[in-house]
């Protein structure tokens, strides 16, 4: 069982908090600025190190996994497109598509 970060613990009391922090990270906002924003906008005292820990332990791995998955899907699409283009002659591909033999 994984240990929750301070942001994830606070997300249980303030639903949507973790998602908002991820959005800010995606926008390029720093951990220090996010800590200040949470304090000013929501009245939630969170240290910069707690936000940085969430970034390191959750946001970065999720982002890397998402990027890797997109690359894998794109490579598979390219492979299948190339395979189909080489395996089926152009004139037959058109006929097969319209059910003509």
Order of alpha helices (4+ residues) and beta strands (2+ residues): alpha-alpha-alpha-alpha-alpha-alpha
